[in-house]
Amino acid sequence: MSLIVPLGFVAFGLWWVLAPRSVMSFYRIFHRGRVALPQPAGIRIAGLIWLALFGVIILSHLHTGLSNT
């Protein structure tokens, strides 16, 4: 049960990395062409940054959790 939220964050980042055109289509629903969309490579990079940030947060949390025991 405690893994549902972290796996959701990982799935979100993987969606950006693996299916950037799907992310672009989803984004278009909310903005109706008023905003210039980035290239798929830019979305992939943002997804990788998201996964790296989440990885650092998880590792930091695990490190502080282990040092407190």
Biopython code that builds the backbone (N, CA, C, O; Angstrom):
import numpy as np
from Bio.PDB.StructureBuilder import StructureBuilder

atoms = [
    (1, "MET", "N", (0.823, -1.193, 0.000)),
    (1, "MET", "CA", (0.000, 0.000, 0.000)),
    (1, "MET", "C", (0.865, 1.253, 0.000)),
    (1, "MET", "O", (0.500, 2.259, -0.610)),
    (2, "SER", "N", (2.005, 1.201, 0.678)),
    (2, "SER", "CA", (2.846, 2.389, 0.772)),
    (2, "SER", "C", (3.642, 2.643, -0.511)),
    (2, "SER", "O", (4.280, 3.689, -0.636)),
    (3, "LEU", "N", (3.616, 1.718, -1.454)),
    (3, "LEU", "CA", (4.334, 1.910, -2.706)),
    (3, "LEU", "C", (3.473, 2.526, -3.803)),
    (3, "LEU", "O", (3.996, 2.855, -4.868)),
    (4, "ILE", "N", (2.189, 2.692, -3.580)),
    (4, "ILE", "CA", (1.296, 3.185, -4.625)),
    (4, "ILE", "C", (1.680, 4.599, -5.055)),
    (4, "ILE", "O", (1.779, 4.867, -6.252)),
    (5, "VAL", "N", (1.892, 5.487, -4.126)),
    (5, "VAL", "CA", (2.216, 6.878, -4.468)),
    (5, "VAL", "C", (3.581, 6.974, -5.155)),
    (5, "VAL", "O", (3.673, 7.613, -6.203)),
    (6, "PRO", "N", (4.638, 6.375, -4.620)),
    (6, "PRO", "CA", (5.922, 6.456, -5.336)),
    (6, "PRO", "C", (5.858, 5.845, -6.733)),
    (6, "PRO", "O", (6.449, 6.384, -7.669)),
    (7, "LEU", "N", (5.161, 4.747, -6.881)),
    (7, "LEU", "CA", (5.040, 4.140, -8.210)),
    (7, "LEU", "C", (4.247, 5.028, -9.155)),
    (7, "LEU", "O", (4.495, 5.024, -10.360)),
    (8, "GLY", "N", (3.305, 5.783, -8.629)),
    (8, "GLY", "CA", (2.568, 6.735, -9.447)),
    (8, "GLY", "C", (3.486, 7.834, -9.974)),
    (8, "GLY", "O", (3.386, 8.220, -11.139)),
    (9, "PHE", "N", (4.371, 8.333, -9.133)),
    (9, "PHE", "CA", (5.327, 9.356, -9.563)),
    (9, "PHE", "C", (6.290, 8.803, -10.612)),
    (9, "PHE", "O", (6.624, 9.489, -11.578)),
    (10, "VAL", "N", (6.733, 7.564, -10.420)),
    (10, "VAL", "CA", (7.617, 6.931, -11.396)),
    (10, "VAL", "C", (6.877, 6.714, -12.711)),
    (10, "VAL", "O", (7.429, 6.968, -13.781)),
    (11, "ALA", "N", (5.643, 6.251, -12.639)),
    (11, "ALA", "CA", (4.852, 6.034, -13.852)),
    (11, "ALA", "C", (4.640, 7.339, -14.610)),
    (11, "ALA", "O", (4.671, 7.352, -15.841)),
    (12, "PHE", "N", (4.424, 8.434, -13.887)),
    (12, "PHE", "CA", (4.256, 9.738, -14.516)),
    (12, "PHE", "C", (5.506, 10.122, -15.299)),
    (12, "PHE", "O", (5.409, 10.557, -16.447)),
    (13, "GLY", "N", (6.666, 9.967, -14.695)),
    (13, "GLY", "CA", (7.924, 10.277, -15.379)),
    (13, "GLY", "C", (8.172, 9.365, -16.560)),
    (13, "GLY", "O", (8.625, 9.818, -17.611)),
    (14, "LEU", "N", (7.878, 8.076, -16.398)),
    (14, "LEU", "CA", (8.060, 7.136, -17.498)),
    (14, "LEU", "C", (7.123, 7.436, -18.662)),
    (14, "LEU", "O", (7.496, 7.251, -19.821)),
    (15, "TRP", "N", (5.918, 7.895, -18.366)),
    (15, "TRP", "CA", (4.983, 8.285, -19.425)),
    (15, "TRP", "C", (5.609, 9.396, -20.264)),
    (15, "TRP", "O", (5.545, 9.353, -21.492)),
    (16, "TRP", "N", (6.201, 10.371, -19.624)),
    (16, "TRP", "CA", (6.836, 11.482, -20.345)),
    (16, "TRP", "C", (8.009, 10.990, -21.179)),
    (16, "TRP", "O", (8.218, 11.471, -22.292)),
    (17, "VAL", "N", (8.778, 10.038, -20.659)),
    (17, "VAL", "CA", (9.960, 9.544, -21.370)),
    (17, "VAL", "C", (9.562, 8.618, -22.522)),
    (17, "VAL", "O", (10.117, 8.717, -23.616)),
    (18, "LEU", "N", (8.616, 7.732, -22.282)),
    (18, "LEU", "CA", (8.291, 6.695, -23.264)),
    (18, "LEU", "C", (7.232, 7.096, -24.281)),
    (18, "LEU", "O", (7.200, 6.534, -25.376)),
    (19, "ALA", "N", (6.374, 8.040, -23.956)),
    (19, "ALA", "CA", (5.281, 8.406, -24.863)),
    (19, "ALA", "C", (5.097, 9.927, -24.921)),
    (19, "ALA", "O", (4.053, 10.435, -24.514)),
    (20, "PRO", "N", (6.092, 10.653, -25.419)),
    (20, "PRO", "CA", (5.990, 12.113, -25.398)),
    (20, "PRO", "C", (4.860, 12.648, -26.282)),
    (20, "PRO", "O", (4.282, 13.687, -25.964)),
    (21, "ARG", "N", (4.533, 11.968, -27.375)),
    (21, "ARG", "CA", (3.436, 12.444, -28.231)),
    (21, "ARG", "C", (2.093, 12.301, -27.522)),
    (21, "ARG", "O", (1.189, 13.107, -27.743)),
    (22, "SER", "N", (1.956, 11.304, -26.692)),
    (22, "SER", "CA", (0.750, 11.145, -25.897)),
    (22, "SER", "C", (0.626, 12.271, -24.873)),
    (22, "SER", "O", (-0.469, 12.771, -24.613)),
    (23, "VAL", "N", (1.749, 12.656, -24.302)),
    (23, "VAL", "CA", (1.759, 13.778, -23.353)),
    (23, "VAL", "C", (1.353, 15.059, -24.077)),
    (23, "VAL", "O", (0.594, 15.866, -23.539)),
    (24, "MET", "N", (1.861, 15.245, -25.301)),
    (24, "MET", "CA", (1.517, 16.425, -26.082)),
    (24, "MET", "C", (0.026, 16.453, -26.401)),
    (24, "MET", "O", (-0.604, 17.508, -26.326)),
    (25, "SER", "N", (-0.537, 15.313, -26.754)),
    (25, "SER", "CA", (-1.972, 15.242, -27.041)),
    (25, "SER", "C", (-2.797, 15.574, -25.804)),
    (25, "SER", "O", (-3.795, 16.289, -25.892)),
    (26, "PHE", "N", (-2.384, 15.059, -24.662)),
    (26, "PHE", "CA", (-3.078, 15.349, -23.407)),
    (26, "PHE", "C", (-2.998, 16.835, -23.077)),
    (26, "PHE", "O", (-3.983, 17.428, -22.637)),
    (27, "TYR", "N", (-1.829, 17.437, -23.288)),
    (27, "TYR", "CA", (-1.620, 18.853, -23.003)),
    (27, "TYR", "C", (-2.495, 19.725, -23.903)),
    (27, "TYR", "O", (-3.013, 20.753, -23.468)),
    (28, "ARG", "N", (-2.654, 19.305, -25.160)),
    (28, "ARG", "CA", (-3.475, 20.070, -26.107)),
    (28, "ARG", "C", (-4.935, 20.154, -25.675)),
    (28, "ARG", "O", (-5.615, 21.126, -26.002)),
    (29, "ILE", "N", (-5.421, 19.170, -24.959)),
    (29, "ILE", "CA", (-6.805, 19.174, -24.478)),
    (29, "ILE", "C", (-7.065, 20.408, -23.620)),
    (29, "ILE", "O", (-8.140, 21.003, -23.695)),
    (30, "PHE", "N", (-6.098, 20.787, -22.818)),
    (30, "PHE", "CA", (-6.280, 21.891, -21.875)),
    (30, "PHE", "C", (-5.944, 23.262, -22.451)),
    (30, "PHE", "O", (-6.434, 24.277, -21.955)),
    (31, "HIS", "N", (-5.119, 23.304, -23.485)),
    (31, "HIS", "CA", (-4.662, 24.596, -23.992)),
    (31, "HIS", "C", (-5.160, 24.935, -25.389)),
    (31, "HIS", "O", (-5.000, 26.076, -25.821)),
    (32, "ARG", "N", (-5.735, 24.027, -26.089)),
    (32, "ARG", "CA", (-6.372, 24.243, -27.399)),
    (32, "ARG", "C", (-5.509, 25.043, -28.365)),
    (32, "ARG", "O", (-6.001, 25.951, -29.035)),
    (33, "GLY", "N", (-4.233, 24.710, -28.437)),
    (33, "GLY", "CA", (-3.356, 25.316, -29.422)),
    (33, "GLY", "C", (-2.882, 26.721, -29.121)),
    (33, "GLY", "O", (-2.206, 27.317, -29.959)),
    (34, "ARG", "N", (-3.199, 27.274, -27.979)),
    (34, "ARG", "CA", (-2.782, 28.638, -27.639)),
    (34, "ARG", "C", (-1.324, 28.721, -27.217)),
    (34, "ARG", "O", (-0.748, 29.809, -27.191)),
    (35, "VAL", "N", (-0.719, 27.583, -26.885)),
    (35, "VAL", "CA", (0.649, 27.559, -26.396)),
    (35, "VAL", "C", (1.481, 26.685, -27.330)),
    (35, "VAL", "O", (1.034, 25.615, -27.744)),
    (36, "ALA", "N", (2.680, 27.136, -27.658)),
    (36, "ALA", "CA", (3.572, 26.331, -28.493)),
    (36, "ALA", "C", (4.077, 25.138, -27.682)),
    (36, "ALA", "O", (4.583, 25.294, -26.570)),
    (37, "LEU", "N", (3.933, 23.970, -28.249)),
    (37, "LEU", "CA", (4.375, 22.759, -27.567)),
    (37, "LEU", "C", (5.841, 22.483, -27.874)),
    (37, "LEU", "O", (6.309, 22.773, -28.975)),
    (38, "PRO", "N", (6.563, 21.929, -26.915)),
    (38, "PRO", "CA", (7.966, 21.587, -27.161)),
    (38, "PRO", "C", (8.077, 20.361, -28.068)),
    (38, "PRO", "O", (7.084, 19.685, -28.337)),
    (39, "GLN", "N", (9.263, 20.090, -28.522)),
    (39, "GLN", "CA", (9.535, 18.896, -29.314)),
    (39, "GLN", "C", (9.478, 17.668, -28.402)),
    (39, "GLN", "O", (9.662, 17.790, -27.191)),
    (40, "PRO", "N", (9.222, 16.481, -28.976)),
    (40, "PRO", "CA", (9.206, 15.259, -28.145)),
    (40, "PRO", "C", (10.494, 15.054, -27.349)),
    (40, "PRO", "O", (10.455, 14.548, -26.227)),
    (41, "ALA", "N", (11.630, 15.441, -27.920)),
    (41, "ALA", "CA", (12.894, 15.287, -27.180)),
    (41, "ALA", "C", (12.891, 16.132, -25.906)),
    (41, "ALA", "O", (13.411, 15.707, -24.874)),
    (42, "GLY", "N", (12.309, 17.323, -25.978)),
    (42, "GLY", "CA", (12.226, 18.173, -24.796)),
    (42, "GLY", "C", (11.359, 17.567, -23.712)),
    (42, "GLY", "O", (11.655, 17.689, -22.523)),
    (43, "ILE", "N", (10.281, 16.911, -24.130)),
    (43, "ILE", "CA", (9.403, 16.249, -23.161)),
    (43, "ILE", "C", (10.121, 15.067, -22.528)),
    (43, "ILE", "O", (9.990, 14.822, -21.329)),
    (44, "ARG", "N", (10.882, 14.333, -23.341)),
    (44, "ARG", "CA", (11.663, 13.213, -22.791)),
    (44, "ARG", "C", (12.678, 13.702, -21.771)),
    (44, "ARG", "O", (12.843, 13.090, -20.715)),
    (45, "ILE", "N", (13.356, 14.794, -22.076)),
    (45, "ILE", "CA", (14.342, 15.344, -21.137)),
    (45, "ILE", "C", (13.662, 15.761, -19.841)),
    (45, "ILE", "O", (14.180, 15.508, -18.754)),
    (46, "ALA", "N", (12.500, 16.401, -19.955)),
    (46, "ALA", "CA", (11.753, 16.793, -18.750)),
    (46, "ALA", "C", (11.365, 15.557, -17.935)),
    (46, "ALA", "O", (11.415, 15.586, -16.705)),
    (47, "GLY", "N", (10.979, 14.478, -18.610)),
    (47, "GLY", "CA", (10.652, 13.239, -17.910)),
    (47, "GLY", "C", (11.855, 12.646, -17.203)),
    (47, "GLY", "O", (11.743, 12.150, -16.082)),
    (48, "LEU", "N", (13.015, 12.699, -17.862)),
    (48, "LEU", "CA", (14.234, 12.198, -17.219)),
    (48, "LEU", "C", (14.615, 13.047, -16.010)),
    (48, "LEU", "O", (15.060, 12.525, -14.988)),
    (49, "ILE", "N", (14.436, 14.360, -16.136)),
    (49, "ILE", "CA", (14.705, 15.239, -14.997)),
    (49, "ILE", "C", (13.748, 14.925, -13.848)),
    (49, "ILE", "O", (14.148, 14.899, -12.684)),
    (50, "TRP", "N", (12.481, 14.687, -14.190)),
    (50, "TRP", "CA", (11.477, 14.320, -13.178)),
    (50, "TRP", "C", (11.905, 13.038, -12.444)),
    (50, "TRP", "O", (11.863, 12.976, -11.216)),
    (51, "LEU", "N", (12.315, 12.021, -13.211)),
    (51, "LEU", "CA", (12.721, 10.754, -12.596)),
    (51, "LEU", "C", (13.978, 10.928, -11.750)),
    (51, "LEU", "O", (14.088, 10.333, -10.678)),
    (52, "ALA", "N", (14.924, 11.737, -12.221)),
    (52, "ALA", "CA", (16.142, 11.975, -11.439)),
    (52, "ALA", "C", (15.816, 12.703, -10.141)),
    (52, "ALA", "O", (16.325, 12.342, -9.080)),
    (53, "LEU", "N", (14.972, 13.721, -10.223)),
    (53, "LEU", "CA", (14.572, 14.457, -9.016)),
    (53, "LEU", "C", (13.876, 13.528, -8.026)),
    (53, "LEU", "O", (14.170, 13.556, -6.831)),
    (54, "PHE", "N", (12.966, 12.718, -8.519)),
    (54, "PHE", "CA", (12.257, 11.798, -7.639)),
    (54, "PHE", "C", (13.224, 10.774, -7.032)),
    (54, "PHE", "O", (13.100, 10.410, -5.863)),
    (55, "GLY", "N", (14.184, 10.315, -7.837)),
    (55, "GLY", "CA", (15.179, 9.378, -7.321)),
    (55, "GLY", "C", (16.008, 9.985, -6.204)),
    (55, "GLY", "O", (16.286, 9.322, -5.204)),
    (56, "VAL", "N", (16.406, 11.242, -6.366)),
    (56, "VAL", "CA", (17.180, 11.922, -5.322)),
    (56, "VAL", "C", (16.344, 12.077, -4.059)),
    (56, "VAL", "O", (16.844, 11.887, -2.950)),
    (57, "ILE", "N", (15.082, 12.417, -4.225)),
    (57, "ILE", "CA", (14.205, 12.571, -3.055)),
    (57, "ILE", "C", (14.043, 11.248, -2.322)),
    (57, "ILE", "O", (14.118, 11.203, -1.095)),
    (58, "ILE", "N", (13.822, 10.176, -3.067)),
    (58, "ILE", "CA", (13.663, 8.849, -2.438)),
    (58, "ILE", "C", (14.955, 8.422, -1.751)),
    (58, "ILE", "O", (14.925, 7.942, -0.618)),
    (59, "LEU", "N", (16.093, 8.594, -2.431)),
    (59, "LEU", "CA", (17.363, 8.216, -1.805)),
    (59, "LEU", "C", (17.641, 9.045, -0.560)),
    (59, "LEU", "O", (18.146, 8.522, 0.433)),
    (60, "SER", "N", (17.320, 10.322, -0.603)),
    (60, "SER", "CA", (17.490, 11.177, 0.571)),
    (60, "SER", "C", (16.599, 10.708, 1.713)),
    (60, "SER", "O", (17.022, 10.653, 2.868)),
    (61, "HIS", "N", (15.370, 10.373, 1.375)),
    (61, "HIS", "CA", (14.438, 9.891, 2.389)),
    (61, "HIS", "C", (14.921, 8.572, 2.990)),
    (61, "HIS", "O", (14.868, 8.387, 4.206)),
    (62, "LEU", "N", (15.385, 7.666, 2.150)),
    (62, "LEU", "CA", (15.888, 6.389, 2.655)),
    (62, "LEU", "C", (17.126, 6.591, 3.514)),
    (62, "LEU", "O", (17.287, 5.932, 4.541)),
    (63, "HIS", "N", (17.999, 7.497, 3.099)),
    (63, "HIS", "CA", (19.229, 7.750, 3.860)),
    (63, "HIS", "C", (18.901, 8.324, 5.238)),
    (63, "HIS", "O", (19.469, 7.877, 6.235)),
    (64, "THR", "N", (18.011, 9.288, 5.315)),
    (64, "THR", "CA", (17.665, 9.857, 6.605)),
    (64, "THR", "C", (16.881, 8.864, 7.451)),
    (64, "THR", "O", (17.004, 8.847, 8.675)),
    (65, "GLY", "N", (16.077, 8.038, 6.793)),
    (65, "GLY", "CA", (15.329, 7.014, 7.526)),
    (65, "GLY", "C", (16.242, 5.963, 8.114)),
    (65, "GLY", "O", (15.993, 5.479, 9.218)),
    (66, "LEU", "N", (17.305, 5.597, 7.394)),
    (66, "LEU", "CA", (18.238, 4.603, 7.892)),
    (66, "LEU", "C", (19.137, 5.165, 8.994)),
    (66, "LEU", "O", (19.518, 4.436, 9.909)),
    (67, "SER", "N", (19.477, 6.444, 8.917)),
    (67, "SER", "CA", (20.349, 7.018, 9.940)),
    (67, "SER", "C", (19.605, 7.281, 11.242)),
    (67, "SER", "O", (20.235, 7.425, 12.290)),
    (68, "ASN", "N", (18.277, 7.345, 11.196)),
    (68, "ASN", "CA", (17.508, 7.572, 12.417)),
    (68, "ASN", "C", (17.252, 6.293, 13.205)),
    (68, "ASN", "O", (16.789, 6.355, 14.344)),
    (69, "THR", "N", (17.545, 5.138, 12.619)),
    (69, "THR", "CA", (17.271, 3.888, 13.329)),
    (69, "THR", "C", (18.471, 3.383, 14.052)),
    (69, "THR", "O", (18.406, 2.338, 14.700)),
]
sb = StructureBuilder()
sb.init_structure("model")
sb.init_model(0)
sb.init_chain("A")
sb.init_seg("    ")
for serial, (resi, resn, name, xyz) in enumerate(atoms, 1):
    if name == "N":
        sb.init_residue(resn, " ", resi, " ")
    sb.init_atom(name, np.array(xyz, "f"), 0.0, 1.0, " ", f" {name:<3s}", serial, name[0])
structure = sb.get_structure()
